[in-house]
Amino acid sequence: MNLRILELLAAVGTAFLSAAYVWTRQHYDQIANETAKSNPALPRYLASHDDDGNNNNNNNQPSFLEKLQCVLLHVTTKWTRHLHKTPYALVAEPHKYIPGLKPTRAARKNEVSNIVNKDKSNKASPPPPLVIGTIRMGFGHHRISYAVASYALQEENYDNRREVYFHDIATIGDDESGLVDDAETAYSLGSRALTELPNGLERMVAKLSSNGGPNALRMQVQTARLIKSLMEGLDRSSPIIATHPLVGAMAVAANFSTVVNLVVDNHPQWFVVVPGALNLVQGPRLYRELLKMGVPDADLELAGHWNPRNIVQSIPQATERRIHRIQHQQPLRLLIPLGGAGAQQSFLTELLHECIPLVKEGKLQLWLNAGDHEHMKTAFQDELERSKMDYQFISSVPARNDFVANLTQDAAAEPSHPITLFAYNTSYAAVTTTDELVPYADVLVCKPSEMAFYAVPKLMIRRVGDHEAKSAVRAAEVGDGTLEAATVAQVVTEIHQFWNKPSDLITMNRMIRHNHEIGMYDGAKIAVQRALAMAEQNEVNGGDSAKTAL
């Protein structure tokens, strides 16, 4: 009896697996064909190389499990979301704080779209807007977007008749933006949980963030096709600068004529590039590694580090100010920002605890940016109150601007308190506070995220995910940052090193000057220039797609 039951179960299991195999293969072939139609460049990217750049005779054909992943993603996305097949009507409105920038949103009921579209019958009509496409996934993608906007809004870099839109796809639509919001929530919660794990377990889990293989790219392009309606309300002749690869892939799927993708980090992974777009990278090592993986050289260029204009323009004065402070043994100003995911609570509060004695000795000033994370504001405040430290608290953009203006107007000016805590309820204030303070900080204390590429001396602390590791290496190699300090004790050792051997910081500032002279920090500027040049060329060619223009 038992044997017969086992035989029956085996037969049922075999039949189920066979049916699953056939179902998966049939659905995958259909999905792959539809995805290739929306992005013809995808097969070309994956045709002949694998993750390590080795020749691949299987043409990167996915395994059964990878096909199953693609099918399940497709099915669950379509079954659990009401995906729009028509474009969303969009409205662009002036930014509250940035003159000239216009964030987009979905039009309300009975509201008419005011999106500028190129009148091809009238050569004198304004050109279509430059669109900066982004997602909040942490703070990094928004930070890079504001860096791009800082150049796009300057007359010497764009036709001043051309409007500049800030297009965050997570703020548009219903089910589509909900899909993005869910991903951002999962990213934030995962990052927070990851950094609270013991070191050994954290390192094991962190490796998952550095394994974005060919199937991750397939699924990203596949998803982009499903939610491209979030982009289709814009003029397809608008140049798109994407600061997240999903946005770039959506723009290609929606057949925009000019798409520029800004590649983040310094770690080669398939899903950070966008087939059919011009992919700009920050450093030569990543450029070479992506070429080795099989990214076509016509679709890849080295641009430089993504830095906002205010940081780049202030390099001569900022480095001189820092060197003067170092030589006169003034307190080191440490700027310690929290990332957009709100991770590293235990690490940063412990670091604050260890720094307070040095503040009391007059060796440090601390500028703590808790961002828009209530849990970190509370954690910082609790530690400061336990240590009986007076501090200045800033929670609005006007108050932040006054703080910066005081430092700008008088090079000898000092904050009213040795510790200043910044905390907000909006991501804009959280992101831009760090950017505004960088020129006046002596050292930026941060994980090796997008800020690892900033033109300021950096003390690199524990990473969140292994994909960030090579960004710290990049900073150390170009001379403007330390290697990663994985523990609080290592961070404190680096701080003492800066204080006891000031020549290290002086050298970093001199390297920043040198890097500036060779254009290393001009990546955001070059991105704007390349996007506009490509758009103009496409207009001359009669609107040929970016795939042809490249």
N, C-alpha and C positions, 0 to 999 in steps of 0.2 A: 504493500500500500504506500509506504513512504517513498519507495523507489518510483512508483508510478506518478506520485505527486511531484517529485523532483523532475521527472522527465517532462511532465506537463508544464511546470514552471519554466523549465529550460526552453521548451518549444515556444511558450508565450513570450518569454524574454527575447528569444531570437527573432520572432516575428515583429516584436515591437521595435527592436534595434534596426531591423531591415527597413521597416516602414519609416522610422525616424531618419535613416540615412537617405532614403529616396526623397522624402519630403524636404529635408534640408538641402539636398543637391538641387532639386527642382526650383525651390524658392531662392536659393543663393544665386543660381544662374540668372534668374529673372532680375533680382536686385542688382547683381553685378552689371548686367547689360544696361539697366536704367541709370545706374551711377556713372558708368562710362560715357553714356550719352550726355549727361549733365556736366561731366568733367573729362573730356577726351584725353587730357594730359596724364591722368592717373595711371593708366597701364604703362605709359612711357617711363614714369618714375620708378615703377617697381619691376621693370622688365628684366634687368640683367644683373642686379646686385642684391646682396643681402645686408643685414644690419651692420656687418663688419666690413663691408665694401668688397667682399669676395665675389668672384663670378658665380652665378647661381644658374645652373642648367635647368632648374625647375621653374625659372622665370617667376620666382616668388609666388608660386601657386599656394594658396592657403590650405592648411590641413583641414580635416573634417571638423575638428573642434573650433577652428577659427571661422569656418563657414557657419557653423552653428551659432557662434557669437554674433556674427553679422545678421543672421536671420532673426534671432531672438531680439536683438536691438531694434530691428526694423518692425517686427510684429508688435512688440510691446509699445513702441513709440506711437504707432498708428492706432493701436487698439485703446490705449490709455489717454490719448490726446485728440482733441478736435482740431486738426491741422487745417489751416486756411489754404485754399488753392488759388485765391486771388490776393493781390497786394493789399497791405494795410494802407489806409489813407493816413498821411503823416502831417504833422505841424511842426515847424521850427520856430522857436522862441528865443529871444536874447537871454544869454547867461546872466545870472544875478550878479556875478563878480567879474567876469572876463569880457570886456568890451569887444564886440565883433564876433564872438563865438555864439553859435546857435544850437543848443541841444534839441534833438528831435523827440517827439512823442507820438503816440497814436491819437488821431483825431477823435474827439468826442462825438456823440450822436448829433447829427445835423451840423457838425462843424466842417467847414470847407478846408481842404488841404491848401497850404501856402508854399509847398515845396517848389523851388525854382527848377524849371525845365528849359533846356536849350531850345530856342526857336530856330530850327535849322533853315527856315526860309528867310530869316533876317540875320545877316552877318553882323549887324551892329548890336544884336541882343546880347545880354550878359552871358558869360560862360556858365556852365553848370557848376554847382557848388563843389568844393573839395570836401569830401566826407571822411572823417576820422571814425572808423568803426571799432567798437570795443565791447568788452564784457567786464563786469566786476567779477574777478576770480582772484580773491585777495585784493591788494592795492596795486600790484605791479602793472597790470594792463591799463588801468586808468592813469597811473603815473606816467607811463610812456605816452599815452594819448595827450595828456596835458603838455608834455614836452614837445610833441609834434605841433600842437596848437600854438605854442609860444613862438614857433617859427612861421607857421602858416599865416598868422595874423600880422606879420611884418611886411610892409610894403615892398621891401627889396626882394622878397621871396615869392610874392604872388601878385597876380593881377588884382588890384584893389576893387575891381568890380565883382570878383568871384567871392561868393559867400563861403563860410567855413562852418560845416555842421559837425556836431558831436553826437554820434549815433550809437547809443548803448542798446544793444538788442534785448537786454534783460528788462528794459522799461517799455517795450512795445509788444502789443499782442496779448493773448490770453494763454492758451495752452503752450504755444511756442516759447514765450518768455518764461512760463512756469517750468518748462523743461530746463532752461538755462539756470533759473533760480534754484531748482533742486540740485543741479550740479554744483553751484556755488556753495550752497548750504552743506552738501556732502564734503566738498573740499575744505571748508572752514572747520567743520566738526572733526574731520579726519586729521587735519593739521594739528588741531589742539590736542586731540587724543594722542597723536604720534609723539609730540614733544613731552608728554607727561609719562611716557613709557620708560622703563629702565633702559640704559644705554644699549645693552646687547640686543634686547628685543626691538628697540627702536631702529637700530641699524638693519636688522633683518627686514622689517616692514618697509623701511625707507628705500630699499633697493627696488621696490615695485615702481617707484616714481621715475626710475631711470631706464625703464624697459619699454618705451613706446615704439614697438616694432611696426612692421608693415601693416598688420591688421588694425592697429590703432589709427593709422592714416586712412585705411579703407572705411572704417566705421565713422571717422570724422567727416569724410567727404560724403558718405551715405547719409549721415544726419543732416549735413548742410543742405542737401537736396530736398529733404523733407520740410525744412523750416525756412527755406529761402524767401518766403513771403514777407519775412521781417525786413528784407532788403529791397524788395521789388517796388516799394512805394517811392523810391528815389529815382532820379534820372539815370538811366543806364550809361550815359556818357560822362557822368560824374567820376572823377578820379577817386578811388577808394584807397585809403591807407589803413590797413587792418593791424591792430595791435594784439589781436588774438587770432590764431590760425582758423578757428571755426568761422569767424566773421569773414576772413579772406576766402575760405572755401564756399561760403554762402554767396559771396559776391560773384565768384566764378560760375557757380551753379545758376545764378540769376542772369548770367551773360553780360556783366559789366565790362566795358571796354578797357578799363585801366585799373588793375588791382596790384597793390604793393603790400607785401606781408612783412612785418617787422618781426624777425625771429628773436625770441627771448632766450635768456640764459646763455650758457656756453657749452651745453651738453647736446651731442647729436642724437636726435630722435626723429623718427619719421613723421610723427604727427605735428611737429612744430613748423613744418614747411607746407606750402599750399601749391599743389600742381596747378599750372595755368596762370600763376601769378609771378611777379618779380619778387624773389625772397631776398631781403637785405639782412646781413648779419653784422654783429658787433666786432668780431675778432677774426684774425687770420687762421687760427687753429680750427675753429668751428667751420669756417669757409672750406678749408681743405678736407675736413672730416665728412662734411655733407657731400662734397664732390665725390669722395671715395665711396660713399654709400650709394651713389647713383643719381643724385639730383643733377639735372642737366645744367651745364655751365652757363647756358644762355638765360637760365631762370634764377641765377644766383650772383649776388654782388656783395662785396665788402663795403660797408658804409661807415662804421664807427659806433661809438657808444651812444646810447639814447640818453641825452642830457637836456634838461630844459634850458632855454636861452639865458635866463637870469644867472644860472650857475656858470655857464660858459663865459658869458661876457664879464663876469666878476672875477675870473681867475687871476688876473694880474694883481688886483687890489686885495683879494682874499688871501692869496699866498703870501703877499708882503705883510699883511696884518698878522697872519699866523706866525710867521717867522719872527716878527717883532715881539709878539707875546711870549714865544718860546725863549727867545734870547733874554727877555727881561723877567723870566721866571714867574709869569702871571699864571693864575689857575688855568688848567686845561679845561676847555669847554667841551664836554662830551654830549653829543646829541644822540639820544637813544630812542628811536622810533619803533613802534609796534607795527607788525605787518597787518595786512587787511584781513587775514584769517583769524587774528587774535590769538595766535599760538604763543608758546614759550612763557606762560604766566609764571611758573615756578622758577624758571631760569632767570627771568628778568627781575623778579622781586628779590631773589637771592643776590643777584648782582647789585641791585640798589642797596641792599643791606650791607654788602661788603664795601661799597663806595662811600657810604655816609661818613665813616671815620676820616677818609681822605678829604671830604668836603669840609669837615670841621677843622682839619689842619690847614685849610686854605689852598690845597693842591688841585682841587677839582671844582668845576661848576657843572651842574647836571641840567640838561633840558630833556625832559621826559615827554614823549608824545604817545599818549594812550590811544590815539585815533578815535574811532567812534565805538569803542568797546567798553561798555560799562563795567564789565568784570575786571578789566585791567586798570581803569581809573580807580576803582575801589581798592584793588590790591596795592597800587602805588600809595594811595592815601593812607591805608592802614599801616603800611610799613613806615611812612614818614611820621605818622602820629606816634607809633611805638617808639621811634627814635627821637621824638621830641624835636623834630626839625621844622622850622618855619619855611614856607615855600609860597611862591606866587602861583595862583591858579588862573589859567586863561581858557575860556570856553566859547569864544566867539571870534569870527574872522576880523571884525574891527579892532578888538583888543589885541589879537595877534599882530595885526598890521601896525598898531601903535608900538608894540614891543620891538618889531623889526625896524620901524622908523627911528626909534631911539638909538639903535645900534648903527644905523646907516648915517645919521646926521653927525655923529661924533665918534671917531675911531677909538677914543679912550673911554667911551661910555660902557657901563657895566649894568647888568640887570639889577633890579631892586633886591633880589634874593639870590643866594647861591644855587638854589634849586627852583626850577620853574616846571610846572606840570601843565601840559596842554591836553584837553579832552573835549570832544565835540559830539554832536548828534548827526553829522553828515559826513559822507566819505570825501566830498570835495575839500572840506576844511582839514580833514585828517591827512589827506594826501599832500596837499599844497603847503601845509605847515612845515613839513620836513624840507621841501624844496626851497621854501623861503628862508629857512634857518641855516641851510648848508653853508652859504658863503661866510657866515659869522661863527660857525663852529670850528673848533680845532681838530676834532676827531668825530667821525660818524661811526657809531657802534651799531652794527646791523648784521643780520644773517646774510649770506651770500646770494641775495635775491637780485632784482633789477637794480638795486642801489649799489651793488658791487661794482658797477660800471660808472659810478658818479665821480666827478672831478673834485674829490675831497679826500684827505687822509682817512683811511677806513680801518677799523679794528673789526675783523670778521669773527662773529660768534657762531655758535652751533647752528648748523643748517637744518632745514625742515625738508627732508627728502634728498635723496642722493643726486638728483638732477642739478642741485645747486652747488655741488662740490667743486666743479671745474670753474665756476665763477670766482670763487675765492682764489684759486690758482691763477686765474687771469689777472686779478688785482695785484697779487704779489709779483707776478712776472713783469707787469708794466710799471711797478714801483710805487703805486699809490695806495697799497693796502697790505695788511698782514695775511698770513695764512689763517685757516680756520682755527679758532680757539674753542674746543668742543666742550670745555667745562668752565664753570665760573672761576675756579682757581687759575686756569690758564688765562682767562680774560684779565683778571687782576694782575697777573704777572706781566702781561703786555702793557697794562696801564703804568705799572712801576717802571717798566723798561722805557716808556715814553718820557717819564719824569726824570729818571736817572741818567738817561742817555738822549738828550734833546736833539742830538745830531740826526737820529733816526727820522724824527718828524720833519726836520729841516730838509733832509734828503727827499722825503715823500713830496713836500711842496715843490721842490725844484724839479722833480720828475713830472709833477702835474703841469708845471710851466712848459717843460719840454714836450710832453704829450699834446698839450694845447697847440703848440707851434706847428706840429705835424698833422693837426686836424683830427686827433683821435676821438675827441669828444663831440664831433660835429655830426653824429649819426642822424639825429632828428632833423637837422637842417638839410642834410643830403636826401633824406627820405622825401621831404616836401619838394625839393628841386627835381628829383627823379620822377615823382608822381605827376607833377605839372608838365614836365618835358614830355613824358609819355602821352599824357592826355592831349597835348597840343599836336603831337605827331599823329595820334589816332584821328584827330579832327581833320588833319591834312589828308590822311589816308581814307577819309570818308567813313570813320567809325569802325575800322577793323578792330577785332578783339585784341585784348592784351596778349593772348596766346600767339597771335600773328605778329604783333608789334615787337615782341621780344626776339 
